[in-house]
Amino acid sequence: MSSLCDMALIGAVMASTLRGTTPILLGALGETYVERSGLMNLGLEGMMVAGAFASFLVGFKLDSLAFGFAARIHSVPNHVYRGTPDYSSPETLSGQTAMIPAMDVFSLGRLLWQWLTRIEPAHESLMEPVAALIEKMVSDYPSERPAASEVAKQLLRFEIETLGCHIVPSEVRRAA
């Protein structure tokens, strides 16, 4: 009987440890990638603690867990821009808007546009729908940008529709 209780206690302690350390582990993993890019963010733990405290305080005062999460996700942090301005949305550069998914769609659109300008298409009609999608993605207004799920669906649809059309064999034949 005591070994069963010991096993239950050990399981509860392990679950509690995993639940408590997950945010720090995720922050450390993210910082690892940031450091590999050549930047170092020494204030990461402080930002995590401040964000957690603000979320708790809002959730506690409003007696709503949902408002607590929303307070952290949609709060405008102290704006210190780190990134590549060519790929950043206008609202990111201004620092006046909280982080929203439309900012990521804009950056992806800029990356796709740069990629498309450096390849040679097999046929112009294959590129037109992709270019139209990218134009929507890089709109100056976040409300006009498609959702990330819509971008993924359209790109997948374009891939399926053009399957086998964009890989063209070379004109030069080699001898075996």
C-alpha positions as a LaTeX table, in Angstrom:
\begin{tabular}{lrrr}
\hline
Residue & $x$ (\AA) & $y$ (\AA) & $z$ (\AA) \\
\hline
Met1 & 0.00 & 0.00 & 0.00 \\
Ser2 & 2.78 & 2.44 & 0.85 \\
Ser3 & 4.55 & 1.80 & $-2.46$ \\
Leu4 & 1.33 & 2.74 & $-4.29$ \\
Cys5 & 1.15 & 6.00 & $-2.34$ \\
Asp6 & 4.84 & 6.63 & $-3.04$ \\
Met7 & 4.29 & 6.11 & $-6.76$ \\
Ala8 & 1.30 & 8.50 & $-6.73$ \\
Leu9 & 3.36 & 11.12 & $-4.88$ \\
Ile10 & 6.28 & 10.77 & $-7.29$ \\
Gly11 & 3.91 & 11.04 & $-10.27$ \\
Ala12 & 2.29 & 14.18 & $-8.82$ \\
Val13 & 5.67 & 15.79 & $-8.12$ \\
Met14 & 6.92 & 14.98 & $-11.63$ \\
Ala15 & 3.77 & 16.40 & $-13.23$ \\
Ser16 & 4.02 & 19.54 & $-11.11$ \\
Thr17 & 7.70 & 19.96 & $-11.99$ \\
Leu18 & 7.03 & 19.59 & $-15.70$ \\
Arg19 & 4.10 & 22.01 & $-15.54$ \\
Gly20 & 6.13 & 24.58 & $-13.61$ \\
Thr21 & 9.28 & 24.45 & $-15.72$ \\
Thr22 & 7.71 & 24.38 & $-19.18$ \\
Pro23 & 7.60 & 28.20 & $-19.60$ \\
Ile24 & 11.28 & 28.52 & $-18.64$ \\
Leu25 & 12.22 & 25.63 & $-20.93$ \\
Leu26 & 10.37 & 27.22 & $-23.86$ \\
Gly27 & 12.02 & 30.58 & $-23.17$ \\
Ala28 & 15.43 & 28.92 & $-23.03$ \\
Leu29 & 14.78 & 27.11 & $-26.29$ \\
Gly30 & 13.75 & 30.37 & $-27.97$ \\
Glu31 & 16.80 & 32.17 & $-26.59$ \\
Thr32 & 19.02 & 29.42 & $-27.98$ \\
Tyr33 & 17.79 & 30.16 & $-31.49$ \\
Val34 & 18.11 & 33.92 & $-30.94$ \\
Glu35 & 21.71 & 33.53 & $-29.78$ \\
Arg36 & 22.53 & 31.38 & $-32.81$ \\
Ser37 & 21.43 & 34.30 & $-35.00$ \\
Gly38 & 23.98 & 36.54 & $-33.29$ \\
Leu39 & 21.80 & 38.42 & $-30.78$ \\
Met40 & 21.72 & 38.11 & $-27.02$ \\
Asn41 & 18.67 & 39.00 & $-24.94$ \\
Leu42 & 19.69 & 39.22 & $-21.29$ \\
Gly43 & 16.29 & 40.52 & $-20.19$ \\
Leu44 & 14.32 & 37.47 & $-21.30$ \\
Glu45 & 13.52 & 36.13 & $-17.85$ \\
Gly46 & 12.49 & 39.57 & $-16.59$ \\
Met47 & 10.13 & 40.02 & $-19.55$ \\
Met48 & 8.60 & 36.61 & $-18.89$ \\
Val49 & 8.05 & 37.39 & $-15.20$ \\
Ala50 & 6.59 & 40.84 & $-15.97$ \\
Gly51 & 4.26 & 39.37 & $-18.57$ \\
Ala52 & 3.13 & 36.60 & $-16.24$ \\
Phe53 & 2.52 & 39.11 & $-13.44$ \\
Ala54 & 0.52 & 41.43 & $-15.71$ \\
Ser55 & $-1.59$ & 38.52 & $-16.96$ \\
Phe56 & $-2.23$ & 37.29 & $-13.43$ \\
Leu57 & $-3.14$ & 40.76 & $-12.20$ \\
Val58 & $-5.62$ & 41.42 & $-15.02$ \\
Gly59 & $-7.11$ & 37.93 & $-14.68$ \\
Phe60 & $-7.41$ & 38.33 & $-10.91$ \\
Lys61 & $-8.91$ & 41.83 & $-10.98$ \\
Leu62 & $-11.42$ & 40.99 & $-13.72$ \\
Asp63 & $-12.04$ & 37.49 & $-12.36$ \\
Ser64 & $-11.55$ & 36.04 & $-15.81$ \\
Leu65 & $-8.85$ & 33.69 & $-17.04$ \\
Ala66 & $-9.59$ & 34.67 & $-20.66$ \\
Phe67 & $-8.93$ & 38.36 & $-19.97$ \\
Gly68 & $-5.70$ & 37.39 & $-18.23$ \\
Phe69 & $-4.44$ & 35.62 & $-21.34$ \\
Ala70 & $-5.65$ & 38.43 & $-23.60$ \\
Ala71 & $-3.85$ & 41.03 & $-21.49$ \\
Arg72 & $-0.51$ & 39.39 & $-22.18$ \\
Ile73 & $-1.03$ & 38.47 & $-25.81$ \\
His74 & $-2.33$ & 41.85 & $-26.96$ \\
Ser75 & $-0.27$ & 44.20 & $-24.80$ \\
Val76 & 2.13 & 46.58 & $-26.49$ \\
Pro77 & 5.59 & 45.91 & $-25.03$ \\
Asn78 & 8.29 & 48.52 & $-24.62$ \\
His79 & 9.07 & 48.94 & $-28.28$ \\
Val80 & 12.68 & 48.14 & $-29.05$ \\
Tyr81 & 12.81 & 47.04 & $-32.66$ \\
Arg82 & 15.11 & 44.15 & $-33.54$ \\
Gly83 & 14.77 & 42.74 & $-36.99$ \\
Thr84 & 15.01 & 43.41 & $-40.68$ \\
Pro85 & 12.93 & 46.44 & $-41.70$ \\
Asp86 & 12.52 & 45.12 & $-45.25$ \\
Tyr87 & 10.41 & 42.22 & $-43.97$ \\
Ser88 & 8.58 & 43.98 & $-41.14$ \\
Ser89 & 5.02 & 45.19 & $-41.37$ \\
Pro90 & 4.30 & 48.93 & $-41.07$ \\
Glu91 & 2.62 & 48.43 & $-37.70$ \\
Thr92 & 5.67 & 46.57 & $-36.38$ \\
Leu93 & 7.97 & 49.40 & $-37.41$ \\
Ser94 & 5.72 & 52.04 & $-35.85$ \\
Gly95 & 5.56 & 50.18 & $-32.52$ \\
Gln96 & 2.05 & 51.42 & $-31.88$ \\
Thr97 & 0.22 & 48.12 & $-32.34$ \\
Ala98 & 0.23 & 44.95 & $-30.31$ \\
Met99 & 1.51 & 41.80 & $-31.98$ \\
Ile100 & $-1.16$ & 40.31 & $-34.23$ \\
Pro101 & $-1.00$ & 37.40 & $-36.71$ \\
Ala102 & $-1.40$ & 39.80 & $-39.66$ \\
Met103 & 2.15 & 41.01 & $-38.97$ \\
Asp104 & 3.50 & 37.51 & $-39.62$ \\
Val105 & 1.45 & 37.22 & $-42.81$ \\
Phe106 & 2.99 & 40.49 & $-44.04$ \\
Ser107 & 6.53 & 39.24 & $-43.34$ \\
Leu108 & 5.84 & 35.93 & $-45.08$ \\
Gly109 & 4.45 & 37.82 & $-48.07$ \\
Arg110 & 7.62 & 39.89 & $-48.29$ \\
Leu111 & 9.78 & 36.75 & $-48.15$ \\
Leu112 & 7.70 & 35.03 & $-50.84$ \\
Trp113 & 7.85 & 38.12 & $-53.04$ \\
Gln114 & 11.63 & 38.25 & $-52.79$ \\
Trp115 & 11.83 & 34.55 & $-53.60$ \\
Leu116 & 9.51 & 34.88 & $-56.62$ \\
Thr117 & 11.55 & 37.71 & $-58.10$ \\
Arg118 & 14.64 & 35.49 & $-58.17$ \\
Ile119 & 13.28 & 32.44 & $-59.95$ \\
Glu120 & 12.34 & 31.86 & $-63.54$ \\
Pro121 & 8.78 & 30.57 & $-63.86$ \\
Ala122 & 7.94 & 27.78 & $-66.25$ \\
His123 & 4.88 & 29.69 & $-67.43$ \\
Glu124 & 3.62 & 33.18 & $-66.55$ \\
Ser125 & 0.07 & 31.99 & $-65.80$ \\
Leu126 & 1.44 & 29.83 & $-62.98$ \\
Met127 & 2.81 & 32.87 & $-61.17$ \\
Glu128 & $-0.20$ & 35.20 & $-61.47$ \\
Pro129 & $-2.37$ & 33.65 & $-58.71$ \\
Val130 & 0.62 & 33.49 & $-56.35$ \\
Ala131 & 1.48 & 37.13 & $-57.08$ \\
Ala132 & $-2.15$ & 38.12 & $-56.39$ \\
Leu133 & $-2.05$ & 36.31 & $-53.04$ \\
Ile134 & 1.22 & 37.99 & $-52.12$ \\
Glu135 & $-0.20$ & 41.41 & $-52.96$ \\
Lys136 & $-2.97$ & 40.77 & $-50.43$ \\
Met137 & $-0.43$ & 39.54 & $-47.87$ \\
Val138 & 1.67 & 42.73 & $-48.06$ \\
Ser139 & $-1.26$ & 45.14 & $-47.79$ \\
Asp140 & $-0.57$ & 48.18 & $-45.63$ \\
Tyr141 & $-3.77$ & 47.48 & $-43.69$ \\
Pro142 & $-3.78$ & 44.42 & $-41.40$ \\
Ser143 & $-7.54$ & 43.93 & $-41.85$ \\
Glu144 & $-7.04$ & 43.39 & $-45.59$ \\
Arg145 & $-4.44$ & 40.64 & $-45.15$ \\
Pro146 & $-5.62$ & 37.02 & $-45.31$ \\
Ala147 & $-5.36$ & 34.81 & $-42.25$ \\
Ala148 & $-2.37$ & 32.47 & $-42.03$ \\
Ser149 & $-4.66$ & 29.44 & $-42.43$ \\
Glu150 & $-6.11$ & 30.94 & $-45.62$ \\
Val151 & $-2.59$ & 31.56 & $-46.98$ \\
Ala152 & $-1.65$ & 27.94 & $-46.29$ \\
Lys153 & $-4.83$ & 26.65 & $-47.97$ \\
Gln154 & $-4.30$ & 28.79 & $-51.07$ \\
Leu155 & $-0.63$ & 27.87 & $-51.41$ \\
Leu156 & $-1.51$ & 24.18 & $-51.07$ \\
Arg157 & $-4.26$ & 24.60 & $-53.68$ \\
Phe158 & $-1.78$ & 26.31 & $-56.04$ \\
Glu159 & 0.68 & 23.47 & $-55.53$ \\
Ile160 & $-1.95$ & 20.81 & $-56.29$ \\
Glu161 & $-3.28$ & 22.67 & $-59.34$ \\
Thr162 & 0.19 & 23.09 & $-60.85$ \\
Leu163 & 1.54 & 19.68 & $-59.93$ \\
Gly164 & 4.01 & 18.65 & $-62.60$ \\
Cys165 & 3.76 & 21.97 & $-64.45$ \\
His166 & 6.52 & 23.90 & $-62.73$ \\
Ile167 & 9.26 & 21.27 & $-63.06$ \\
Val168 & 10.35 & 21.41 & $-66.65$ \\
Pro169 & 13.03 & 19.17 & $-68.15$ \\
Ser170 & 16.05 & 20.87 & $-69.57$ \\
Glu171 & 16.28 & 21.43 & $-73.33$ \\
Val172 & 19.83 & 20.08 & $-73.41$ \\
Arg173 & 20.04 & 16.31 & $-73.69$ \\
Arg174 & 23.05 & 14.54 & $-72.33$ \\
Ala175 & 24.48 & 11.37 & $-73.70$ \\
Ala176 & 24.32 & 8.36 & $-71.43$ \\
\hline
\end{tabular}
